[in-house]
Amino acid sequence: MIPLLLLLVSAFAVRQHDEEVDSRDGNTTQQPPPSLPSTTDGPEEWGILDWHGCEMHNNMTIVGIRSLCFKSNAVAHHCFSVLDVEDDKEQKAENNPAPLEGAEPGYADVDVNVTANWENKDLLMLDPWSHEWVPVRIQNVAAVSITLRYLTDYWIWYRVKRNTRFRTFKPKSIMLELLGDDECKRSTGAKFTLAKVHCVSSPLKLEGANMEYAKIISSAGNYKKPVQEHKRFVQAGKTLGAYWSWKEYKNPLPTTVAGLKAWTVKYLHGYPAYKAMTHNCQQFDTGVYQAVAATPIEAGRKQSTKILKVFDSMFSGSSQSS
């Protein structure tokens, strides 16, 4: 069971846009009445939204989407949505300086001695263990160490040496993926795996040879097989379409990172449980792909028979499952 503090914080992350979206596939979201106790069986009914890796880029516009997959273990594939993003025209000149020459991602090295250079900013760090550039956020700079959070992890903080390199960057793509989190129990005693949607920004446009970078910033484990394009790149529409099962979607959300966040909140309200054979990463990815595409897309969803559905409870999710 998820610790109560994490559960409450996670619930807030999902609930903060309650008044902007519908819930439960059509019913208008309302705050729970006072007669309903806020127990451990309440907040997790809405799933977990980890938007920390994209929160600072909510104003960016989504220009297109593709679907990628890689093998996460010996028997399963992890599929996820990659959305190319850009600033509004008015912001481009100010926020997108010309990249420096060379193969390193990002724009410029960061002097951590100046607090304004890193406070409340997403940065790239040259990971001292993997030797890869990964998105992070610095919490504190001390005399000999730096405390930071990897935006590819969930509520985990680390310390690195003071001489670790950091660089500024502006996302070229964002990655949206559904995973199974901890196992929870309802008041009835029934167990279920909590659904978690994770969003993280990428300094590289995740296409061609850059697709392999998706494994570095993904929250799912990988089986050392190459990343493959599952659905081709298509242009984004001006608004986000409905998820295939939503009965009501009267006010389409804008095709921005903020709009996608609100869309994902609505999804989690309708499908708070992760199910390996039905409500899984492939079906969520297909729903996002269809919602973003400018023209209607016929894309097969992963459907399972009643026989397969009985296996849902046998595959409990984790931060490494999809």
PyMOL commands that set and color helices and strands:
alter all, ss='L'
color gray80, all
select helices_A, chain A and resi 4-15+18-20+43-46+55-57+89-95+115-117+208-217+257-270+281-292+306-309+312-314
alter helices_A, ss='H'
color red, helices_A
select strands_A, chain A and resi 22-23+27-28+48-53+61-71+77-86+123-126+133-141+145-150+157-161+166-168+173-185+191-202+228-235+273-274
alter strands_A, ss='S'
color yellow, strands_A
deselect
rebuild
show_as cartoon
